């Protein structure tokens, strides 16, 4: 077999998400052909592609049909973060272990942003994705409680070792702030320095997706993060209330001015589901602002109900997707993860 024959065969293997073949997409790397032996890397366009096993099996099948008797396909992925971090005030070395960064953001507080971040991370980890969770809500860090983690992280060398819970690496200023009753009264320079330190001084290890819980609003920390961190795509959390959606539109405009991909909206606490008949009742009137956002290219990724078990899970350190995996809310998070992975995959080409 020649290298050309192998590439011609592999060009019949399609990426189902993108509708293009793996050779055209530049996924075939380090190809070696030696007689009937074929060896190459299948480099995915994004970390944790849900269809990677399908593409690998299809590649092996076409090569067997071509006449290969020994095939080795190593599945890798492009480190989007490492490639894009050259202009950051954070050392590019920080991103070597991170292949994708997804901030979870809200324009105002009280819409369930941290709850979505925790359950999104847990849903990814349940699918076998190597997941980490960073709490950058410096002034109100709630991730430690919601993940059921307490105490101070261990130190190895000059790095903080993120504790692991539910298969997720976790880091938060809440681990380092000391007394929970003592507020952090910091001006912007000190808060921005904390963002830098939490990234650089944490020993992240082999992360497909780092989920980042940002503070609400368009203040210094979200702006510093957006300007300096290589972002795969942002998830916006809001309630379907006109007041919240007005603020979301302004924030969407800010992210677009900074050329940050917006994956879409999570409408949280959108419906009340009757515990007796199971019928959902919308909690907010239909808002024209939502149609405006969708028309501008910001899709609704999930519509989550007001679910008492979600609040209880947050208080007890047990995310809903872990505690109640068969619930309707958990199924919504599974769908949310699938859509996010597909969106990032398409945006990475």
ZAPAKOL-695749 format. One record per residue (C-alpha): residue number from 1; x, z, y; residue in one letter. Coordinates in nm, 4 decimals. Layout:
REM residues N
@resi->NUM&px->X&pz->Z&py->Y&resn->a $
...
***
This chain:
REM residues 349
@resi->1&px->0.0000&pz->0.0000&py->0.0000&resn->x $
@resi->2&px->0.1117&pz->-0.0716&py->0.3553&resn->x $
@resi->3&px->0.0491&pz->0.1437&py->0.6601&resn->x $
@resi->4&px->-0.1735&pz->-0.1311&py->0.8000&resn->x $
@resi->5&px->-0.3874&pz->-0.1350&py->0.4846&resn->x $
@resi->6&px->-0.4243&pz->0.2432&py->0.5019&resn->x $
@resi->7&px->-0.5269&pz->0.2338&py->0.8702&resn->x $
@resi->8&px->-0.7728&pz->-0.0493&py->0.8016&resn->x $
@resi->9&px->-0.9306&pz->0.1644&py->0.5267&resn->x $
@resi->10&px->-0.9419&pz->0.4752&py->0.7434&resn->x $
@resi->11&px->-1.1071&pz->0.2771&py->1.0230&resn->x $
@resi->12&px->-1.4199&pz->0.2776&py->0.8054&resn->x $
@resi->13&px->-1.4413&pz->0.6582&py->0.8339&resn->x $
@resi->14&px->-1.6709&pz->0.7544&py->1.1207&resn->x $
@resi->15&px->-1.6983&pz->1.0682&py->1.3292&resn->x $
@resi->16&px->-2.0746&pz->1.1266&py->1.2901&resn->x $
@resi->17&px->-2.1003&pz->1.3051&py->1.6259&resn->x $
@resi->18&px->-1.9289&pz->1.0304&py->1.8257&resn->x $
@resi->19&px->-2.0282&pz->0.7203&py->1.6297&resn->x $
@resi->20&px->-1.6696&pz->0.5879&py->1.6361&resn->x $
@resi->21&px->-1.4057&pz->0.5671&py->1.3650&resn->x $
@resi->22&px->-1.1224&pz->0.8174&py->1.3280&resn->x $
@resi->23&px->-0.8490&pz->0.5581&py->1.3876&resn->x $
@resi->24&px->-1.0065&pz->0.4383&py->1.7127&resn->x $
@resi->25&px->-1.0417&pz->0.8005&py->1.8253&resn->x $
@resi->26&px->-0.6724&pz->0.8669&py->1.7619&resn->x $
@resi->27&px->-0.7409&pz->1.1296&py->1.4967&resn->x $
@resi->28&px->-0.4932&pz->0.9911&py->1.2424&resn->x $
@resi->29&px->-0.1532&pz->1.1452&py->1.3183&resn->x $
@resi->30&px->0.1859&pz->1.1553&py->1.1403&resn->x $
@resi->31&px->0.0823&pz->0.8968&py->0.8818&resn->x $
@resi->32&px->0.3256&pz->0.8496&py->0.5919&resn->x $
@resi->33&px->0.2731&pz->0.5922&py->0.3158&resn->x $
@resi->34&px->0.5049&pz->0.5965&py->0.0132&resn->x $
@resi->35&px->0.3885&pz->0.3746&py->-0.2694&resn->x $
@resi->36&px->0.0570&pz->0.5223&py->-0.3838&resn->x $
@resi->37&px->0.1085&pz->0.8432&py->-0.1849&resn->x $
@resi->38&px->-0.0629&pz->0.8880&py->0.1550&resn->x $
@resi->39&px->-0.0001&pz->1.1832&py->0.3834&resn->x $
@resi->40&px->-0.1420&pz->1.2376&py->0.7342&resn->x $
@resi->41&px->-0.2926&pz->1.4838&py->0.9836&resn->x $
@resi->42&px->-0.6610&pz->1.4506&py->1.0733&resn->x $
@resi->43&px->-0.6550&pz->1.5783&py->1.4308&resn->x $
@resi->44&px->-1.0047&pz->1.6721&py->1.5455&resn->x $
@resi->45&px->-1.1108&pz->1.6139&py->1.9047&resn->x $
@resi->46&px->-1.2228&pz->1.9745&py->1.9308&resn->x $
@resi->47&px->-1.1663&pz->2.2998&py->1.7452&resn->x $
@resi->48&px->-1.3995&pz->2.3992&py->1.4629&resn->x $
@resi->49&px->-1.5747&pz->2.0630&py->1.4319&resn->x $
@resi->50&px->-1.8775&pz->2.1294&py->1.2069&resn->x $
@resi->51&px->-1.8312&pz->1.7937&py->1.0289&resn->x $
@resi->52&px->-1.4592&pz->1.8194&py->0.9555&resn->x $
@resi->53&px->-1.5099&pz->1.8532&py->0.5788&resn->x $
@resi->54&px->-1.7315&pz->1.5440&py->0.5747&resn->x $
@resi->55&px->-1.4680&pz->1.3353&py->0.7543&resn->x $
@resi->56&px->-1.1904&pz->1.4631&py->0.5280&resn->x $
@resi->57&px->-1.3845&pz->1.3786&py->0.2112&resn->x $
@resi->58&px->-1.4767&pz->1.0354&py->0.3445&resn->x $
@resi->59&px->-1.1109&pz->0.9661&py->0.4296&resn->x $
@resi->60&px->-1.0024&pz->1.0680&py->0.0800&resn->x $
@resi->61&px->-1.2738&pz->0.8501&py->-0.0734&resn->x $
@resi->62&px->-1.1710&pz->0.5291&py->0.1070&resn->x $
@resi->63&px->-0.8046&pz->0.5896&py->0.0204&resn->x $
@resi->64&px->-0.8846&pz->0.6436&py->-0.3476&resn->x $
@resi->65&px->-1.0784&pz->0.3166&py->-0.3431&resn->x $
@resi->66&px->-0.7769&pz->0.1469&py->-0.1821&resn->x $
@resi->67&px->-0.5578&pz->0.2640&py->-0.4718&resn->x $
@resi->68&px->-0.3939&pz->0.5854&py->-0.3526&resn->x $
@resi->69&px->-0.3208&pz->0.8276&py->-0.6346&resn->x $
@resi->70&px->-0.1850&pz->1.1152&py->-0.4259&resn->x $
@resi->71&px->-0.3511&pz->1.2068&py->-0.0947&resn->x $
@resi->72&px->-0.2778&pz->1.4922&py->0.1426&resn->x $
@resi->73&px->-0.4967&pz->1.5323&py->0.4517&resn->x $
@resi->74&px->-0.4205&pz->1.8249&py->0.6828&resn->x $
@resi->75&px->-0.7036&pz->1.9064&py->0.9244&resn->x $
@resi->76&px->-0.5768&pz->2.0102&py->1.2683&resn->x $
@resi->77&px->-0.7261&pz->2.0115&py->1.6192&resn->x $
@resi->78&px->-0.6138&pz->1.9321&py->1.9704&resn->x $
@resi->79&px->-0.5239&pz->2.2342&py->2.1800&resn->x $
@resi->80&px->-0.7273&pz->2.1422&py->2.4843&resn->x $
@resi->81&px->-0.6316&pz->2.4660&py->2.6565&resn->x $
@resi->82&px->-0.2564&pz->2.4226&py->2.6104&resn->x $
@resi->83&px->-0.2714&pz->2.0615&py->2.7297&resn->x $
@resi->84&px->-0.4648&pz->2.1496&py->3.0447&resn->x $
@resi->85&px->-0.2991&pz->2.4721&py->3.1557&resn->x $
@resi->86&px->0.0020&pz->2.3343&py->3.3402&resn->x $
@resi->87&px->-0.1353&pz->2.4036&py->3.6900&resn->x $
@resi->88&px->-0.2677&pz->2.7505&py->3.6118&resn->x $
@resi->89&px->-0.1260&pz->3.0675&py->3.7693&resn->x $
@resi->90&px->-0.1294&pz->3.1972&py->3.4117&resn->x $
@resi->91&px->0.1674&pz->3.1083&py->3.1911&resn->x $
@resi->92&px->0.0935&pz->2.8013&py->2.9722&resn->x $
@resi->93&px->0.2414&pz->2.9925&py->2.6771&resn->x $
@resi->94&px->-0.0687&pz->3.2124&py->2.6889&resn->x $
@resi->95&px->-0.2833&pz->2.9242&py->2.5683&resn->x $
@resi->96&px->-0.0728&pz->2.8208&py->2.2691&resn->x $
@resi->97&px->-0.2935&pz->3.0207&py->2.0307&resn->x $
@resi->98&px->-0.6202&pz->2.9110&py->2.1964&resn->x $
@resi->99&px->-0.7791&pz->2.5723&py->2.1299&resn->x $
@resi->100&px->-1.0934&pz->2.6020&py->2.3394&resn->x $
@resi->101&px->-1.2334&pz->2.8284&py->2.6125&resn->x $
@resi->102&px->-1.6072&pz->2.8691&py->2.6772&resn->x $
@resi->103&px->-1.7154&pz->3.0911&py->2.9683&resn->x $
@resi->104&px->-2.0639&pz->3.2403&py->2.9573&resn->x $
@resi->105&px->-2.1856&pz->3.2721&py->3.3133&resn->x $
@resi->106&px->-2.4892&pz->3.3744&py->3.5155&resn->x $
@resi->107&px->-2.5631&pz->3.3420&py->3.8855&resn->x $
@resi->108&px->-2.7206&pz->3.6874&py->3.9026&resn->x $
@resi->109&px->-2.7097&pz->4.0066&py->3.7022&resn->x $
@resi->110&px->-2.9725&pz->4.1336&py->3.4609&resn->x $
@resi->111&px->-3.0426&pz->3.8051&py->3.2808&resn->x $
@resi->112&px->-2.8679&pz->3.8973&py->2.9543&resn->x $
@resi->113&px->-2.5401&pz->3.7128&py->3.0008&resn->x $
@resi->114&px->-2.3284&pz->3.9625&py->2.8031&resn->x $
@resi->115&px->-2.5864&pz->3.9724&py->2.5245&resn->x $
@resi->116&px->-2.5668&pz->3.5946&py->2.4947&resn->x $
@resi->117&px->-2.1850&pz->3.6038&py->2.5004&resn->x $
@resi->118&px->-2.1707&pz->3.8609&py->2.2185&resn->x $
@resi->119&px->-2.4238&pz->3.6833&py->1.9983&resn->x $
@resi->120&px->-2.2699&pz->3.3425&py->2.0657&resn->x $
@resi->121&px->-1.9312&pz->3.4749&py->1.9539&resn->x $
@resi->122&px->-2.0868&pz->3.6348&py->1.6460&resn->x $
@resi->123&px->-2.2742&pz->3.3150&py->1.5560&resn->x $
@resi->124&px->-1.9510&pz->3.1146&py->1.5795&resn->x $
@resi->125&px->-1.7619&pz->3.3657&py->1.3651&resn->x $
@resi->126&px->-2.0369&pz->3.3572&py->1.1005&resn->x $
@resi->127&px->-1.9822&pz->2.9809&py->1.0696&resn->x $
@resi->128&px->-1.6150&pz->3.0354&py->0.9897&resn->x $
@resi->129&px->-1.4930&pz->2.9548&py->1.3412&resn->x $
@resi->130&px->-1.1889&pz->3.1567&py->1.4527&resn->x $
@resi->131&px->-1.3426&pz->3.3325&py->1.7505&resn->x $
@resi->132&px->-1.2268&pz->3.5686&py->2.0256&resn->x $
@resi->133&px->-1.4266&pz->3.7391&py->2.3005&resn->x $
@resi->134&px->-1.2845&pz->3.8318&py->2.6420&resn->x $
@resi->135&px->-1.4781&pz->4.0571&py->2.8787&resn->x $
@resi->136&px->-1.3873&pz->3.9618&py->3.2367&resn->x $
@resi->137&px->-1.6792&pz->4.1508&py->3.3884&resn->x $
@resi->138&px->-1.4185&pz->4.3816&py->3.5429&resn->x $
@resi->139&px->-1.6569&pz->4.6042&py->3.7391&resn->x $
@resi->140&px->-1.9168&pz->4.6390&py->3.4635&resn->x $
@resi->141&px->-1.7538&pz->4.5878&py->3.1231&resn->x $
@resi->142&px->-2.0279&pz->4.6178&py->2.8595&resn->x $
@resi->143&px->-1.8681&pz->4.4283&py->2.5709&resn->x $
@resi->144&px->-1.6996&pz->4.7346&py->2.4088&resn->x $
@resi->145&px->-2.0344&pz->4.9104&py->2.3642&resn->x $
@resi->146&px->-2.2159&pz->4.5940&py->2.2593&resn->x $
@resi->147&px->-1.9490&pz->4.5260&py->1.9956&resn->x $
@resi->148&px->-1.9303&pz->4.8879&py->1.8830&resn->x $
@resi->149&px->-1.5606&pz->4.9310&py->1.9710&resn->x $
@resi->150&px->-1.4021&pz->5.2309&py->2.1406&resn->x $
@resi->151&px->-1.0533&pz->5.3588&py->2.2094&resn->x $
@resi->152&px->-0.7418&pz->5.1914&py->2.3467&resn->x $
@resi->153&px->-0.5945&pz->4.8774&py->2.1853&resn->x $
@resi->154&px->-0.2690&pz->4.9056&py->1.9943&resn->x $
@resi->155&px->0.0463&pz->4.7669&py->2.1541&resn->x $
@resi->156&px->0.2897&pz->4.5395&py->1.9730&resn->x $
@resi->157&px->0.6028&pz->4.4552&py->2.1693&resn->x $
@resi->158&px->0.4710&pz->4.4043&py->2.5208&resn->x $
@resi->159&px->0.1283&pz->4.2750&py->2.4151&resn->x $
@resi->160&px->-0.2092&pz->4.4389&py->2.3614&resn->x $
@resi->161&px->-0.3439&pz->4.3762&py->2.0122&resn->x $
@resi->162&px->-0.7156&pz->4.2908&py->2.0406&resn->x $
@resi->163&px->-0.9303&pz->4.4951&py->1.8029&resn->x $
@resi->164&px->-1.1322&pz->4.2900&py->1.5549&resn->x $
@resi->165&px->-1.5034&pz->4.3502&py->1.4930&resn->x $
@resi->166&px->-1.7438&pz->4.1239&py->1.3039&resn->x $
@resi->167&px->-1.4489&pz->3.8880&py->1.2568&resn->x $
@resi->168&px->-1.4010&pz->3.8521&py->1.6353&resn->x $
@resi->169&px->-1.0895&pz->3.9384&py->1.8378&resn->x $
@resi->170&px->-1.2083&pz->4.1394&py->2.1401&resn->x $
@resi->171&px->-1.0457&pz->4.2372&py->2.4690&resn->x $
@resi->172&px->-1.2013&pz->4.4100&py->2.7706&resn->x $
@resi->173&px->-1.1025&pz->4.6061&py->3.0786&resn->x $
@resi->174&px->-1.3426&pz->4.8631&py->2.9366&resn->x $
@resi->175&px->-1.0753&pz->4.9516&py->2.6783&resn->x $
@resi->176&px->-0.8250&pz->5.0276&py->2.9527&resn->x $
@resi->177&px->-1.0297&pz->5.1775&py->3.2365&resn->x $
@resi->178&px->-1.0405&pz->5.5290&py->3.0943&resn->x $
@resi->179&px->-1.3332&pz->5.7576&py->3.1858&resn->x $
@resi->180&px->-1.6608&pz->5.5629&py->3.1592&resn->x $
@resi->181&px->-1.8033&pz->5.7631&py->3.4512&resn->x $
@resi->182&px->-1.5251&pz->5.6535&py->3.6854&resn->x $
@resi->183&px->-1.5933&pz->5.3187&py->3.8560&resn->x $
@resi->184&px->-1.3288&pz->5.0555&py->3.9229&resn->x $
@resi->185&px->-1.3150&pz->5.0286&py->4.3024&resn->x $
@resi->186&px->-1.0862&pz->4.7304&py->4.3417&resn->x $
@resi->187&px->-1.0499&pz->4.4646&py->4.6062&resn->x $
@resi->188&px->-1.0217&pz->4.0993&py->4.5014&resn->x $
@resi->189&px->-0.6384&pz->4.0735&py->4.4677&resn->x $
@resi->190&px->-0.6283&pz->4.3609&py->4.2198&resn->x $
@resi->191&px->-0.9258&pz->4.2261&py->4.0237&resn->x $
@resi->192&px->-0.7701&pz->3.8796&py->4.0065&resn->x $
@resi->193&px->-0.4467&pz->4.0350&py->3.8864&resn->x $
@resi->194&px->-0.6442&pz->4.2034&py->3.6083&resn->x $
@resi->195&px->-0.7786&pz->3.8626&py->3.5002&resn->x $
@resi->196&px->-0.4231&pz->3.7326&py->3.4743&resn->x $
@resi->197&px->-0.3056&pz->4.0366&py->3.2800&resn->x $
@resi->198&px->-0.5949&pz->4.0371&py->3.0341&resn->x $
@resi->199&px->-0.5105&pz->3.6763&py->2.9466&resn->x $
@resi->200&px->-0.1321&pz->3.7010&py->2.9405&resn->x $
@resi->201&px->-0.0883&pz->4.0486&py->2.7951&resn->x $
@resi->202&px->-0.3232&pz->4.0054&py->2.4984&resn->x $
@resi->203&px->-0.1788&pz->3.8953&py->2.1643&resn->x $
@resi->204&px->-0.4403&pz->3.6297&py->2.0833&resn->x $
@resi->205&px->-0.3907&pz->3.4894&py->1.7344&resn->x $
@resi->206&px->-0.5103&pz->3.1490&py->1.6075&resn->x $
@resi->207&px->-0.8284&pz->3.1137&py->1.8156&resn->x $
@resi->208&px->-1.0593&pz->2.8120&py->1.7882&resn->x $
@resi->209&px->-1.2896&pz->2.9288&py->2.0663&resn->x $
@resi->210&px->-1.2389&pz->3.2061&py->2.3211&resn->x $
@resi->211&px->-1.5768&pz->3.3137&py->2.4592&resn->x $
@resi->212&px->-1.5396&pz->3.4649&py->2.8070&resn->x $
@resi->213&px->-1.8017&pz->3.6942&py->2.9582&resn->x $
@resi->214&px->-1.7686&pz->3.6320&py->3.3336&resn->x $
@resi->215&px->-1.9115&pz->3.8588&py->3.6034&resn->x $
@resi->216&px->-2.2273&pz->3.7210&py->3.7665&resn->x $
@resi->217&px->-2.2295&pz->3.5369&py->4.0974&resn->x $
@resi->218&px->-1.9789&pz->3.3161&py->4.2747&resn->x $
@resi->219&px->-1.7316&pz->3.5845&py->4.3778&resn->x $
@resi->220&px->-1.3543&pz->3.6056&py->4.3456&resn->x $
@resi->221&px->-1.3248&pz->3.6555&py->3.9693&resn->x $
@resi->222&px->-1.5446&pz->3.3600&py->3.8589&resn->x $
@resi->223&px->-1.3797&pz->3.1396&py->4.1225&resn->x $
@resi->224&px->-1.0267&pz->3.2436&py->4.0224&resn->x $
@resi->225&px->-1.1134&pz->3.1868&py->3.6578&resn->x $
@resi->226&px->-1.2690&pz->2.8454&py->3.7227&resn->x $
@resi->227&px->-0.9725&pz->2.7273&py->3.9306&resn->x $
@resi->228&px->-0.6988&pz->2.8427&py->3.6945&resn->x $
@resi->229&px->-0.8247&pz->2.8425&py->3.3354&resn->x $
@resi->230&px->-0.8621&pz->2.5244&py->3.1256&resn->x $
@resi->231&px->-1.2311&pz->2.5313&py->3.0349&resn->x $
@resi->232&px->-1.3822&pz->2.3342&py->2.7461&resn->x $
@resi->233&px->-1.7335&pz->2.3790&py->2.8836&resn->x $
@resi->234&px->-1.9454&pz->2.6457&py->3.0537&resn->x $
@resi->235&px->-2.2724&pz->2.7962&py->2.9312&resn->x $
@resi->236&px->-2.5122&pz->2.9153&py->3.2017&resn->x $
@resi->237&px->-2.7536&pz->3.2009&py->3.1245&resn->x $
@resi->238&px->-3.0688&pz->3.2503&py->3.3285&resn->x $
@resi->239&px->-3.4294&pz->3.3537&py->3.3009&resn->x $
@resi->240&px->-3.6887&pz->3.0792&py->3.3679&resn->x $
@resi->241&px->-3.7746&pz->3.2457&py->3.6992&resn->x $
@resi->242&px->-3.7616&pz->3.0394&py->4.0182&resn->x $
@resi->243&px->-3.5441&pz->3.2982&py->4.1952&resn->x $
@resi->244&px->-3.2870&pz->3.2946&py->3.9133&resn->x $
@resi->245&px->-3.2968&pz->2.9152&py->3.8802&resn->x $
@resi->246&px->-3.2381&pz->2.8719&py->4.2549&resn->x $
@resi->247&px->-2.9145&pz->3.0675&py->4.2208&resn->x $
@resi->248&px->-2.8231&pz->2.8758&py->3.9059&resn->x $
@resi->249&px->-2.8502&pz->2.5446&py->4.0897&resn->x $
@resi->250&px->-2.6016&pz->2.6664&py->4.3505&resn->x $
@resi->251&px->-2.3598&pz->2.7808&py->4.0828&resn->x $
@resi->252&px->-2.3912&pz->2.4520&py->3.8951&resn->x $
@resi->253&px->-2.2922&pz->2.2789&py->4.2188&resn->x $
@resi->254&px->-1.9828&pz->2.5021&py->4.2478&resn->x $
@resi->255&px->-1.8718&pz->2.4324&py->3.8899&resn->x $
@resi->256&px->-1.9195&pz->2.0596&py->3.9400&resn->x $
@resi->257&px->-1.7110&pz->2.0644&py->4.2583&resn->x $
@resi->258&px->-1.4337&pz->2.2181&py->4.0466&resn->x $
@resi->259&px->-1.4763&pz->1.9468&py->3.7781&resn->x $
@resi->260&px->-1.5749&pz->2.1961&py->3.5089&resn->x $
@resi->261&px->-1.7876&pz->2.0605&py->3.2222&resn->x $
@resi->262&px->-2.1301&pz->2.2263&py->3.2038&resn->x $
@resi->263&px->-2.2639&pz->2.2436&py->2.8495&resn->x $
@resi->264&px->-2.6117&pz->2.3555&py->2.9493&resn->x $
@resi->265&px->-2.8567&pz->2.6394&py->3.0076&resn->x $
@resi->266&px->-2.9676&pz->2.9293&py->2.7931&resn->x $
@resi->267&px->-3.3110&pz->3.0444&py->2.9042&resn->x $
@resi->268&px->-3.3121&pz->3.4119&py->2.8132&resn->x $
@resi->269&px->-3.6136&pz->3.6450&py->2.7887&resn->x $
@resi->270&px->-3.8323&pz->3.3381&py->2.8307&resn->x $
@resi->271&px->-4.1206&pz->3.4396&py->2.6033&resn->x $
@resi->272&px->-4.2851&pz->3.7446&py->2.4541&resn->x $
@resi->273&px->-4.3509&pz->3.7048&py->2.0825&resn->x $
@resi->274&px->-4.6530&pz->3.9009&py->1.9620&resn->x $
@resi->275&px->-4.5405&pz->4.1323&py->1.6790&resn->x $
@resi->276&px->-4.8811&pz->4.0908&py->1.5080&resn->x $
@resi->277&px->-4.9570&pz->3.7192&py->1.5182&resn->x $
@resi->278&px->-4.6113&pz->3.5822&py->1.6003&resn->x $
@resi->279&px->-4.7427&pz->3.3698&py->1.8869&resn->x $
@resi->280&px->-4.5018&pz->3.3273&py->2.1825&resn->x $
@resi->281&px->-4.6331&pz->3.3819&py->2.5345&resn->x $
@resi->282&px->-4.4279&pz->3.2538&py->2.8313&resn->x $
@resi->283&px->-4.3276&pz->3.5359&py->3.0658&resn->x $
@resi->284&px->-4.2741&pz->3.3105&py->3.3679&resn->x $
@resi->285&px->-4.4745&pz->3.0224&py->3.5143&resn->x $
@resi->286&px->-4.3291&pz->2.6759&py->3.4708&resn->x $
@resi->287&px->-4.0637&pz->2.6317&py->3.7384&resn->x $
@resi->288&px->-3.9935&pz->2.3046&py->3.9131&resn->x $
@resi->289&px->-3.6336&pz->2.4162&py->3.9594&resn->x $
@resi->290&px->-3.5827&pz->2.3899&py->3.5820&resn->x $
@resi->291&px->-3.6951&pz->2.0266&py->3.5811&resn->x $
@resi->292&px->-3.4575&pz->1.9600&py->3.8713&resn->x $
@resi->293&px->-3.1651&pz->2.1059&py->3.6764&resn->x $
@resi->294&px->-3.2497&pz->1.9057&py->3.3652&resn->x $
@resi->295&px->-3.2856&pz->1.5879&py->3.5719&resn->x $
@resi->296&px->-2.9373&pz->1.6493&py->3.7142&resn->x $
@resi->297&px->-2.7880&pz->1.6483&py->3.3645&resn->x $
@resi->298&px->-2.7970&pz->2.0184&py->3.2730&resn->x $
@resi->299&px->-2.9824&pz->2.0439&py->2.9405&resn->x $
@resi->300&px->-3.1612&pz->2.3501&py->2.8031&resn->x $
@resi->301&px->-2.9610&pz->2.4519&py->2.4957&resn->x $
@resi->302&px->-3.1782&pz->2.7448&py->2.3857&resn->x $
@resi->303&px->-3.4935&pz->2.9304&py->2.4818&resn->x $
@resi->304&px->-3.4565&pz->3.2907&py->2.3692&resn->x $
@resi->305&px->-3.7474&pz->3.5361&py->2.3483&resn->x $
@resi->306&px->-3.7660&pz->3.8884&py->2.4841&resn->x $
@resi->307&px->-3.6768&pz->4.0652&py->2.1598&resn->x $
@resi->308&px->-3.6535&pz->4.4483&py->2.1429&resn->x $
@resi->309&px->-3.4172&pz->4.4251&py->1.8447&resn->x $
@resi->310&px->-3.1656&pz->4.2372&py->2.0608&resn->x $
@resi->311&px->-3.1529&pz->4.5218&py->2.3132&resn->x $
@resi->312&px->-3.1246&pz->4.7790&py->2.0343&resn->x $
@resi->313&px->-2.8412&pz->4.5824&py->1.8738&resn->x $
@resi->314&px->-2.6543&pz->4.5719&py->2.2047&resn->x $
@resi->315&px->-2.6830&pz->4.9485&py->2.2421&resn->x $
@resi->316&px->-2.5756&pz->5.0109&py->1.8817&resn->x $
@resi->317&px->-2.2858&pz->4.7663&py->1.8713&resn->x $
@resi->318&px->-2.4508&pz->4.5325&py->1.6219&resn->x $
@resi->319&px->-2.5299&pz->4.1791&py->1.7472&resn->x $
@resi->320&px->-2.8653&pz->4.0376&py->1.6422&resn->x $
@resi->321&px->-2.7128&pz->3.7464&py->1.4521&resn->x $
@resi->322&px->-2.5300&pz->4.0025&py->1.2341&resn->x $
@resi->323&px->-2.8039&pz->4.2647&py->1.2021&resn->x $
@resi->324&px->-3.1023&pz->4.0284&py->1.1668&resn->x $
@resi->325&px->-2.9597&pz->3.6946&py->1.0457&resn->x $
@resi->326&px->-3.3000&pz->3.5597&py->0.9387&resn->x $
@resi->327&px->-3.4768&pz->3.6357&py->1.2675&resn->x $
@resi->328&px->-3.6028&pz->3.3614&py->1.4974&resn->x $
@resi->329&px->-3.3539&pz->3.4744&py->1.7626&resn->x $
@resi->330&px->-3.0618&pz->3.4414&py->1.5191&resn->x $
@resi->331&px->-3.1798&pz->3.0904&py->1.4283&resn->x $
@resi->332&px->-3.1838&pz->3.0013&py->1.7977&resn->x $
@resi->333&px->-2.8218&pz->3.1132&py->1.8268&resn->x $
@resi->334&px->-2.7272&pz->2.8999&py->1.5251&resn->x $
@resi->335&px->-2.8847&pz->2.5992&py->1.6967&resn->x $
@resi->336&px->-2.7081&pz->2.6925&py->2.0210&resn->x $
@resi->337&px->-2.3688&pz->2.6936&py->1.8465&resn->x $
@resi->338&px->-2.4332&pz->2.3544&py->1.6891&resn->x $
@resi->339&px->-2.5256&pz->2.2020&py->2.0250&resn->x $
@resi->340&px->-2.2233&pz->2.3526&py->2.2010&resn->x $
@resi->341&px->-1.9820&pz->2.2201&py->1.9384&resn->x $
@resi->342&px->-2.1391&pz->1.8739&py->1.9580&resn->x $
@resi->343&px->-2.1257&pz->1.8733&py->2.3401&resn->x $
@resi->344&px->-1.7583&pz->1.9733&py->2.3476&resn->x $
@resi->345&px->-1.6776&pz->1.7151&py->2.0822&resn->x $
@resi->346&px->-1.8336&pz->1.4363&py->2.2901&resn->x $
@resi->347&px->-1.6688&pz->1.5591&py->2.6115&resn->x $
@resi->348&px->-1.3251&pz->1.5676&py->2.4497&resn->x $
@resi->349&px->-1.3027&pz->1.1939&py->2.3848&resn->x $
***
